[in-house]
Amino acid sequence: MRTQAHTPEKLPYQAILFLSFGGPDKSEDVIPFLENVLRGRHVPKERMREVAEHYFQFGGKSPINEQNLALIAAIRRELDANGLGELPIYFGNRNWHPLLGDTVAQMTADGVKRALCFVTSSFSSYSGCRQYRENILAARAAVGPSAPEIDKIRVWYNHPLFIEAMADRVREALAGLPAEERESALIAFTAHSIPMAMAVSSEYVKQLQESCRLVAAAVGGLAYELVYQSRSGPPQQPWLEPDIGDFIRSRAAGGRKEALVVTPIGFVSDHMEILFDLDEEARQLCNELGIPMVRALSVGTHPSFVRMVRLLIEERLHANPLRLAIGEFGPNHDVCREECCPPMPPSPPAKPRWRAAASLSPRRRGRGAQTAAP
C-alpha cells in the first residue's frame, strides 16, 4: 500500500469534491427541496403538497446530509493519515444545500483549478452517473471560465473494499438471526428501481448482479436475489422489477418462510428510502406474512469503504496507478464515453396517478411524484 507523502505542488488535483443527492434539513426546506427534485417533470402541484405533508410528519428532516457529513469526516481522517492532508474536501448536492453550484463557486473563489469528484453512487446509469456529470458541467458553466476542471472518480461496484464492507454488513445482520435460521436465510439485495428504457442503455443491472454475486460469495455462498425498491413514475411506464414488496408476497404465496437478510447494496447511506421502504414497509409486510427479516446496514462509514475512497483518489494521483477490482469485468473506465448512459427522451404529461418513491413520500405510496435514483 502506498505510504509516500504528497505535496500540493506535486498533486494533479488541488481538492476533492464530494457530490450527493441532498435532502431537506427542516420543515421550511421541504417544498423548495421537492421543487428542485421535480423540476422539469410533469407532477401536479397538489401531489407535491401531499408529499410535503409526509415529510412534515418526519419533522421535515432527511438523514442523508448528516450521514454524508459523517462520511466526509471519516474520509478526511483517512486522507490525513495517509499523506493527503493538503487536499481539502468540498461538499455539494444535486438537490439541496450545500448546492453544487454554490460549492463550485466557493472552490473557484478559493483558487481551485482542478478537482477530483467522488459521487455517492456506485452503479452506472443516467441518474446515477451521467446526470451527475451534467450537473458538474452546468455548475461550471454558471460560474464561468475560471471554474475548476472537475474529473469524476470511476464507479466502484466491484472494488474489493466495497465488497468487503458490504459483506461485513451482511454478516452483522445475519448475527441478528437465531443460529438455526442463518444457513437457510436468503439475502435480498435491494437497489433503486429505474425505468427499463434507462436500464437497457446502461450497465446498471449487470453491475448490480456482479456486486450481489461477489458479496454473497464473500459471506459463504448464501442464496440471494436482486430486487428493487423506490419505484416511481407513471404506472404505464415499465421499471425494473421485482419490487421488494412483491418479492416478499411471492415467497409467502409459495410457502417460503425462510429468513430474509434485506441488504441495500445500491445505496451508500441509510437515508429516507431505506428507513421507510425497508425498515417500515418491508418489515411490516414480513411480520404480517410470518417471514423473519433482518436488515443489513448500508456501507456508510465502514472502515473498508472509507479506505476504498482514499484508494480511488490515489489512483488519479499517479501515472501508473494500482486499479483494484475483482470479479469478471475489471476496473471501470475513468472517463465516460460520449454514448454512456444516455438520458431518456422527455415524456409527455401523464394523466394517471403517480406512484411515489419513499425519497419523496415516506408514508403509504400509491400516488405522489416522480423522482430519480440518488
C-alpha positions as CSV (number, residue, x, y, z in Angstrom):
1,M,0.0,0.0,0.0
2,R,1.3,3.5,-0.8
3,T,2.7,5.4,2.1
4,Q,4.6,8.1,0.3
5,A,3.9,11.7,1.3
6,H,2.3,14.1,-1.2
7,T,2.7,17.8,-1.5
8,P,0.2,20.2,-3.2
9,E,2.9,21.1,-5.8
10,K,3.1,17.5,-7.0
11,L,-0.6,16.7,-7.0
12,P,-2.6,16.9,-10.2
13,Y,-5.6,17.9,-8.2
14,Q,-6.0,20.7,-5.6
15,A,-9.3,19.5,-4.0
16,I,-11.8,16.7,-3.6
17,L,-15.5,17.4,-4.4
18,F,-17.9,15.1,-2.5
19,L,-21.2,15.1,-4.5
20,S,-24.5,13.6,-3.4
21,F,-28.3,13.8,-3.9
22,G,-29.3,16.0,-1.0
23,G,-32.3,16.2,1.3
24,P,-34.2,18.7,3.5
25,D,-32.9,19.7,6.9
26,K,-36.0,21.2,8.3
27,S,-39.7,21.8,7.6
28,E,-39.1,25.1,5.8
29,D,-36.8,23.2,3.3
30,V,-39.3,20.6,2.2
31,I,-41.1,22.5,-0.5
32,P,-38.0,24.1,-2.1
33,F,-36.3,20.7,-2.0
34,L,-39.2,18.9,-3.7
35,E,-39.3,21.7,-6.3
36,N,-35.6,21.0,-7.1
37,V,-36.2,17.3,-7.4
38,L,-39.2,17.6,-9.6
39,R,-38.1,20.4,-11.8
40,G,-38.8,19.6,-15.4
41,R,-41.1,16.7,-14.6
42,H,-44.9,16.8,-15.1
43,V,-46.0,16.4,-11.5
44,P,-49.2,18.3,-10.3
45,K,-48.7,20.8,-7.5
46,E,-51.3,19.2,-5.3
47,R,-49.3,15.9,-5.4
48,M,-46.1,17.7,-4.3
49,R,-48.1,19.3,-1.4
50,E,-49.3,15.8,-0.4
51,V,-45.7,14.5,-0.4
52,A,-44.6,17.5,1.6
53,E,-47.1,16.6,4.3
54,H,-45.5,13.2,4.6
55,Y,-42.1,14.8,5.1
56,F,-43.6,17.1,7.8
57,Q,-44.7,14.1,9.7
58,F,-40.9,13.2,10.0
59,G,-40.0,16.7,11.2
60,G,-39.1,17.8,7.7
61,K,-35.6,16.4,8.0
62,S,-33.9,13.8,5.9
63,P,-30.9,11.9,7.5
64,I,-28.9,12.0,4.3
65,N,-26.9,15.2,4.9
66,E,-25.8,14.2,8.4
67,Q,-24.7,10.8,7.1
68,N,-22.8,12.4,4.3
69,L,-21.1,14.7,6.7
70,A,-20.1,11.7,8.8
71,L,-18.6,10.0,5.7
72,I,-16.7,13.2,4.7
73,A,-15.3,13.4,8.2
74,A,-14.1,9.8,8.0
75,I,-12.6,10.4,4.6
76,R,-10.8,13.5,6.0
77,R,-9.2,11.4,8.7
78,E,-8.2,8.7,6.2
79,L,-6.6,11.2,3.9
80,D,-4.8,12.9,6.8
81,A,-3.4,9.6,7.9
82,N,-2.0,8.7,4.5
83,G,-0.2,11.8,3.4
84,L,-3.0,13.6,1.7
85,G,-3.8,16.1,4.3
86,E,-3.4,19.1,2.0
87,L,-6.4,18.1,-0.2
88,P,-9.5,20.0,1.0
89,I,-12.8,18.3,0.7
90,Y,-15.8,20.3,-0.6
91,F,-19.4,19.1,-0.2
92,G,-22.1,19.7,-2.9
93,N,-25.6,18.3,-3.6
94,R,-27.7,17.9,-6.6
95,N,-31.0,19.0,-4.9
96,W,-30.3,20.7,-1.6
97,H,-27.8,22.8,0.3
98,P,-25.0,22.8,0.0
99,L,-26.0,23.1,-3.6
100,L,-23.4,22.0,-6.2
101,G,-23.4,25.4,-7.9
102,D,-22.6,27.2,-4.7
103,T,-19.9,24.8,-3.9
104,V,-18.2,25.2,-7.3
105,A,-18.4,28.9,-6.9
106,Q,-16.6,28.6,-3.5
107,M,-14.0,26.3,-5.0
108,T,-13.4,28.9,-7.7
109,A,-13.1,31.7,-5.1
110,D,-10.6,29.6,-3.2
111,G,-8.4,29.3,-6.2
112,V,-9.0,25.6,-7.0
113,K,-8.0,24.9,-10.6
114,R,-8.6,21.2,-10.8
115,A,-10.6,18.8,-8.5
116,L,-11.5,15.2,-8.3
117,C,-15.1,14.3,-7.6
118,F,-16.4,11.4,-5.6
119,V,-20.2,10.7,-6.2
120,T,-22.2,8.7,-3.7
121,S,-23.4,6.3,-6.5
122,S,-21.7,3.1,-7.3
123,F,-23.5,1.9,-10.4
124,S,-23.7,3.2,-13.9
125,S,-27.0,4.7,-15.1
126,Y,-28.2,8.1,-16.3
127,S,-29.4,9.3,-12.9
128,G,-26.6,7.6,-11.0
129,C,-23.6,8.7,-13.2
130,R,-24.2,10.8,-16.3
131,Q,-26.6,13.2,-14.7
132,Y,-24.1,14.0,-12.1
133,R,-21.5,14.7,-14.8
134,E,-24.1,17.0,-16.5
135,N,-24.7,18.7,-13.1
136,I,-21.0,19.4,-12.8
137,L,-20.8,20.8,-16.3
138,A,-23.8,23.1,-15.6
139,A,-22.3,24.3,-12.3
140,R,-19.0,25.1,-14.0
141,A,-20.8,26.9,-16.9
142,A,-22.7,29.0,-14.4
143,V,-19.5,30.1,-12.6
144,G,-17.7,30.9,-15.8
145,P,-14.3,30.3,-17.4
146,S,-12.5,30.5,-14.1
147,A,-14.3,27.5,-12.7
148,P,-12.1,24.5,-11.9
149,E,-11.9,21.4,-14.1
150,I,-13.6,18.6,-12.2
151,D,-13.0,14.9,-13.0
152,K,-15.3,12.2,-11.7
153,I,-14.0,9.1,-10.0
154,R,-14.9,5.8,-11.6
155,V,-17.8,3.7,-10.4
156,W,-16.7,1.1,-7.7
157,Y,-19.3,-1.6,-7.7
158,N,-16.6,-4.3,-7.9
159,H,-13.9,-2.8,-5.8
160,P,-12.7,-5.4,-3.3
161,L,-13.0,-3.0,-0.4
162,F,-16.7,-2.1,-1.3
163,I,-17.4,-5.9,-1.4
164,E,-15.6,-6.4,1.9
165,A,-17.6,-3.6,3.6
166,M,-20.9,-4.9,2.2
167,A,-20.1,-8.5,3.2
168,D,-19.4,-7.3,6.7
169,R,-22.8,-5.6,6.8
170,V,-24.4,-8.8,5.8
171,R,-22.6,-10.8,8.4
172,E,-23.6,-8.3,11.1
173,A,-27.2,-8.7,10.0
174,L,-27.0,-12.4,10.0
175,A,-25.8,-12.4,13.6
176,G,-29.2,-10.9,14.5
177,L,-31.0,-14.1,13.4
178,P,-31.3,-17.2,15.5
179,A,-28.4,-19.6,14.7
180,E,-30.7,-22.2,13.3
181,E,-32.1,-19.8,10.7
182,R,-28.8,-18.4,9.3
183,E,-27.8,-21.2,6.9
184,S,-31.2,-21.2,5.2
185,A,-31.5,-17.4,5.1
186,L,-31.8,-15.7,1.8
187,I,-30.1,-12.4,1.0
188,A,-32.5,-9.9,-0.7
189,F,-30.2,-7.3,-2.2
190,T,-32.1,-4.1,-3.0
191,A,-31.3,-1.2,-5.3
192,H,-33.2,1.8,-6.6
193,S,-35.5,0.8,-9.5
194,I,-35.1,2.8,-12.7
195,P,-37.1,2.8,-15.9
196,M,-36.4,-0.1,-18.2
197,A,-35.5,2.3,-21.0
198,M,-32.7,3.7,-18.8
199,A,-31.6,0.2,-17.7
200,V,-31.2,-1.2,-21.1
201,S,-29.0,1.7,-22.2
202,S,-26.6,1.3,-19.3
203,E,-24.7,-1.4,-17.3
204,Y,-26.7,-0.8,-14.2
205,V,-28.2,-4.3,-13.9
206,K,-25.1,-6.1,-15.0
207,Q,-23.0,-4.2,-12.3
208,L,-25.6,-4.8,-9.6
209,Q,-25.7,-8.5,-10.4
210,E,-21.9,-8.7,-10.2
211,S,-21.8,-6.9,-6.8
212,C,-24.5,-9.2,-5.4
213,R,-22.7,-12.3,-6.6
214,L,-19.4,-11.1,-5.1
215,V,-20.9,-10.2,-1.7
216,A,-22.9,-13.5,-1.5
217,A,-19.7,-15.4,-2.2
218,A,-17.8,-13.5,0.4
219,V,-20.3,-14.5,3.1
220,G,-20.1,-18.1,2.3
221,G,-22.3,-18.6,-0.7
222,L,-25.7,-17.9,0.8
223,A,-28.6,-17.9,-1.7
224,Y,-29.6,-14.4,-2.8
225,E,-31.9,-12.4,-5.1
226,L,-31.6,-9.0,-6.6
227,V,-34.8,-7.0,-6.1
228,Y,-35.7,-3.3,-6.4
229,Q,-37.3,-0.6,-4.3
230,S,-38.5,3.1,-4.5
231,R,-40.1,2.7,-7.9
232,S,-41.6,5.9,-9.1
233,G,-43.2,7.4,-12.3
234,P,-46.4,6.8,-14.2
235,P,-47.8,3.2,-13.8
236,Q,-47.8,2.6,-17.6
237,Q,-44.0,3.1,-17.8
238,P,-42.1,-0.2,-17.2
239,W,-39.5,-0.1,-14.4
240,L,-37.1,-2.7,-13.1
241,E,-38.8,-5.5,-11.1
242,P,-39.4,-7.3,-8.8
243,D,-40.3,-4.7,-6.2
244,I,-39.2,-5.8,-2.7
245,G,-42.8,-5.9,-1.5
246,D,-43.9,-8.0,-4.5
247,F,-40.9,-10.3,-3.9
248,I,-41.9,-10.9,-0.3
249,R,-45.5,-11.6,-1.1
250,S,-44.5,-14.0,-3.9
251,R,-42.3,-16.0,-1.5
252,A,-45.0,-16.2,1.1
253,A,-47.6,-17.3,-1.5
254,G,-45.2,-20.1,-2.5
255,G,-44.9,-21.2,1.1
256,R,-41.3,-19.9,1.6
257,K,-40.8,-18.7,5.1
258,E,-37.0,-18.7,5.3
259,A,-35.5,-15.6,6.9
260,L,-34.6,-12.6,4.7
261,V,-31.5,-10.6,5.1
262,V,-32.6,-7.4,3.3
263,T,-29.4,-5.7,2.1
264,P,-29.5,-2.2,0.4
265,I,-26.5,-2.8,-1.9
266,G,-27.5,0.0,-4.2
267,F,-27.3,2.7,-1.5
268,V,-24.4,4.3,0.4
269,S,-26.3,5.6,3.4
270,D,-29.4,4.7,5.4
271,H,-31.4,7.6,4.2
272,M,-35.2,8.0,3.9
273,E,-35.8,5.4,1.2
274,I,-34.0,2.8,3.3
275,L,-35.7,3.8,6.6
276,F,-39.2,3.8,5.1
277,D,-39.2,1.3,2.2
278,L,-37.2,-1.4,4.1
279,D,-37.4,-0.7,7.9
280,E,-41.1,0.2,7.8
281,E,-42.9,-1.2,4.8
282,A,-40.8,-4.4,4.1
283,R,-40.5,-5.2,7.8
284,Q,-44.3,-4.7,8.4
285,L,-45.0,-7.0,5.4
286,C,-42.7,-9.7,6.6
287,N,-44.3,-9.5,10.1
288,E,-47.7,-9.9,8.6
289,L,-46.7,-12.9,6.5
290,G,-44.6,-14.6,9.2
291,I,-41.2,-14.2,7.5
292,P,-38.3,-13.4,9.7
293,M,-36.4,-10.4,8.5
294,V,-33.2,-8.6,9.4
295,R,-31.9,-5.5,7.6
296,A,-28.2,-5.0,6.8
297,L,-26.8,-1.5,7.1
298,S,-25.6,0.3,4.1
299,V,-21.8,0.7,3.8
300,G,-21.9,4.2,5.4
301,T,-18.6,4.9,7.2
302,H,-17.4,1.3,7.3
303,P,-13.6,1.5,7.5
304,S,-13.1,-0.6,4.4
305,F,-15.4,1.7,2.4
306,V,-13.6,4.8,3.7
307,R,-10.3,3.2,2.7
308,M,-11.6,2.4,-0.7
309,V,-12.5,6.1,-1.3
310,R,-8.9,7.0,-0.4
311,L,-7.5,4.4,-2.8
312,L,-9.8,5.7,-5.6
313,I,-8.4,9.2,-5.0
314,E,-4.8,7.9,-5.0
315,E,-5.5,6.1,-8.4
316,R,-5.8,9.5,-10.0
317,L,-2.7,11.0,-8.4
318,H,-0.3,8.6,-10.1
319,A,0.8,8.0,-13.7
320,N,0.7,4.2,-13.2
321,P,-1.9,3.5,-10.6
322,L,-3.0,0.3,-9.0
323,R,-6.6,-0.1,-10.1
324,L,-8.3,-2.6,-7.8
325,A,-11.3,-4.6,-9.0
326,I,-12.4,-8.2,-8.5
327,G,-14.8,-10.5,-10.4
328,E,-15.4,-10.8,-14.2
329,F,-15.2,-7.2,-15.5
330,G,-12.2,-5.4,-14.1
331,P,-12.0,-1.7,-13.1
332,N,-14.4,0.6,-14.8
333,H,-13.2,3.5,-17.0
334,D,-12.2,6.8,-15.6
335,V,-13.5,8.9,-18.5
336,C,-17.0,8.1,-19.6
337,R,-17.6,7.6,-23.3
338,E,-19.9,10.1,-25.0
339,E,-22.6,7.5,-25.5
340,C,-22.5,6.2,-21.9
341,C,-25.8,6.1,-20.0
342,P,-27.9,8.3,-22.4
343,P,-30.8,10.2,-20.9
344,M,-34.3,9.1,-21.6
345,P,-36.3,11.1,-24.1
346,P,-38.7,13.5,-22.3
347,S,-42.1,12.1,-21.6
348,P,-45.4,14.0,-22.1
349,P,-47.6,14.9,-19.1
350,A,-49.2,11.8,-17.6
351,K,-52.8,11.8,-16.6
352,P,-52.8,8.6,-14.4
353,R,-51.8,8.9,-10.8
354,W,-48.2,8.6,-9.9
355,R,-46.7,6.1,-7.6
356,A,-44.4,7.9,-5.1
357,A,-40.9,6.8,-4.1
358,A,-40.0,6.9,-0.5
359,S,-37.5,9.6,-1.1
360,L,-40.4,11.8,-1.9
361,S,-43.2,10.0,0.1
362,P,-42.1,8.4,3.3
363,R,-45.6,7.2,4.0
364,R,-48.0,5.0,2.2
365,R,-47.4,5.1,-1.5
366,G,-49.8,4.8,-4.4
367,R,-49.9,8.3,-5.6
368,G,-47.3,11.0,-5.4
369,A,-44.4,12.3,-7.5
370,Q,-41.7,11.1,-9.8
371,T,-38.1,11.0,-8.5
372,A,-34.7,9.9,-9.7
373,A,-32.3,7.5,-8.1
374,P,-29.9,9.2,-5.8
